[in-house]
Amino acid sequence: MTASDVERGNARGYGLSVQRGNAGEHLVMAHLLARGFQAFHADRGNPAFDISVVDGDRHSLIRVKTTTSDSLVWSRKKDGSTFLEIRPNGDFCAIVDLRNGVAAASIYIVPTPVVQDALIEARRYWNAGVKRDGSKRKDGTGQRLLLNKRTDRHAYEGFQTKWAHFRDNWDLLRGSTPTDRAGISTYPEAEASPPARLQVLAR
């Protein structure tokens, strides 16, 4: 295999990843519009959010994460952050699970602070362990959660079960207040005003 073959393979892999991400965004948009929300794509240059959603006087911003496996991967930035411009209110991750195809896709509407907390806990758990040779693990920029039902093993697993109450829970964007599995509120009502840098033109 030549260097050119590797480059072409990498390009194809990147292209498929972009197409998969676009498919997830369009699927989320279709669900929102079919449910009567006003939904708009963010500027392509926006590094933080993908979709702006309005329902009456409520406004939310969505970051779409699409997967065709049980693995959800986010990268940590140089400053240690995962999500740019994270907001305590009106900030959601729409996790699109395409393992069963587009028609049978599962979409989890999870408040971004909840995802952030899960990643922090998973990273803490991972770094506390050791390699097979007994040496200490090195902290990296990759962060992974597994969308499966294994809640009896590792902190980074079981999110198909842990986040089951967020699956297809579009009402969260209408201002409902989700609770965690212990019944404690995990998310206050959404803000009505978008951040200044999100340039969305609604006509």
N, C-alpha and C positions, 0 to 999 in steps of 0.2 A: 504493500500500500504506500503510495506516494504522499508527500505533503499536500499536494493539490487534492487528492482523494479525501484526506482528513478535513481539509478546509471546506470542501463541498458537503461532506457529511455533517460538519458542524453547522453549516449554513442551512441545510435541510432541517436539522434538529431545531435550530432557532426559529425557522419559518413555521414549523409545525407548532411550536410553543406559542408563537404570536397568534396563529390561526385559532388555536384552542382558547387562548385568552379572549380573542374577539368573539368567538362563539359563546363563551360564558357571559360576556357583557351584553350581547344582543338577546340572549335568553332571559337574563334578568330584566332587561328593558321591556321585553314582550310581556312578561308576567306583570310588571308594574302597570303598563298601559292597559292591559286587559282588566286589571282590577280598579281602574279609574284614577290612578295616581297621575300627576303631571311629572314626567321624567325626562331628563335631558342629559345627553352625553357631555362630560367635561371637555375642555380643550385637550387636544392630543398632547400638548406640552405640559399638562398638569401632572406633576410627579406624585401627588398625594391621593387624589380621588378620581373615580371613573364616572360616576353617575350622581346627578343632583335630583332629589325627589321632593315634591311639594304635595301636601295634602291639606287643603284648607289653609290655615295660618301656620302650619307646621312644616319645617324644612329639615331634611336629612341629607347626608352625603354618604355615598357608598363606595367602598373599595372592593372590587370583584377579584376573587381567587378561584381559579378553575383547575380541576384535577381529573385525571382519568385513572387514578390509582388511589390507594388509601393514604398516600403520603401528601401532606401539606407542608410546603417549605417556604419560609421567609428568610430573607437575608438581613443581618444586622448591619447598620451603617457604621462608618468610622467613629462617629460620636457616641456609639452604643445604642442608638435608638433603632426601632424597627419600623414604626409608622411615622411618616412625616405629618406634621401639623395635627397630631392627634387631639381630639376634642372630647371633653367629658360628656357632652350631650350631642345628639344628632349625628353620631359617627358610627357607621356600621361596616362590617365585612359581610359580603354576600359570598358564601362558599358554595361553589357549584360543583357537585359531584356527578360526573358524566360516565361513571363506570357501567351504568346500565343503559347508556345511550341518551340522546337528547330528549326524546319523548318521555322517558322515565327518569329524568334527572332529578336529583334531590338538591334543594337549595336551602342553605342554613343562613338565616339572617341574625348574625351575632354582633352585639355591640363591640366595637373595636377595643375598648378597655378590657373587656372580658377575654378577648383573644390575646391581648398583650399580657395579662396576668397569667394565662395558661402557658405562654411561651417563656415567661420569666421562671415559673415553677418548673417547667420541663428542662430548661437550661440548668437551673440550680441542681436538679436531680441528676442530670447527665454528668455534670462536672464533678459531682460528689463521688462518682464511681471511679473505677480504675480499669485499665486495659487488661487484656488476657494475660499479659506478662507481668501484671501487678503494678506497672508504672501509672502515674497520674495522667488523666486525660487532659489534652490541651483545649482551651476554649477557642472556638471558631466563630465564623460569621454566619454559618448556616444554622437554621433553627427549624426543627421538624416536629409536627404533631401527626399522629396516625388516626385516621378516620375509620376506626374499627370498633368492635364491641368488647375489647379486652380491657376491662376496668380492674382486673385483679393482678396486674403485673407492674408495668412502668408508668411513671407520671406523664409521659408523652403519648400514651396510648388511650384508647377507649372513647374518643371524642364523638363517635357515631352515637354512643349512649349518653355521654355527658352533656352533649348539646342537642339531644333529641327534642327538647322543648323549644329549640330555635328553628327546627326544621319546618320550612314553608310557613313560618310565622310572620307573614307580611303585615299583620296588624301592629307589630312593633313600630312600623313606620307611620302609623296613625296615632301614635302617642301613648300606646299601652305601656305599662311598667312591668317588664319581666322580673321574675324572681329566680334566685338560684335554687338548687335542689333542697336547701334547708329552709326555703321560704323567705329568705332575706332579699330585699330589693337590691338588684345589681345595676339598675339603670334608671335615672330620672327621666322626666319627659323631655322630648326633643326641643332643641332650640329653634327659633323661627328665622334667624338671620344667618346667611352663609358667610364664610370668611371672604375677605376682600379679594384674595388672589384667585378664587374660583370664578372664572369668566364664563358664565352660561347665559346665552341669549334666548329668552323664551318669547315666542311670537304666536 
